[in-house]
Amino acid sequence: MTAEEIRSLIMAGLPCEYITVEGDGRHWSATVVSSSFASKRLVARHQLVYATLGKRMHTDEIHALSIKTFSPEEWANSTVNK
């Protein structure tokens, strides 16, 4: 998998205002901003992202994925995007 393929899969399954995916081909990190995350706890947010990747998380196509999730309001107030 490539970063662009992972990015496209997440975007196809989740409305994203902003997304970045980086990694080395096995270990990935993603920052995802979506209005779908508003009022959801961290676990529920991660489940939404994992759902977009489906079986790829279970077949080792994506060995590891670290996720940072933000609602648009949280992102606007975050020091991460500055």
Summary of the structure (lengths in Angstrom):
residues: 82
radius of gyration: 12.1
end to end distance: 28.9
largest distance: 36.5
contacts: 222
relative contact order: 0.22
helix: 44%
strand: 24%
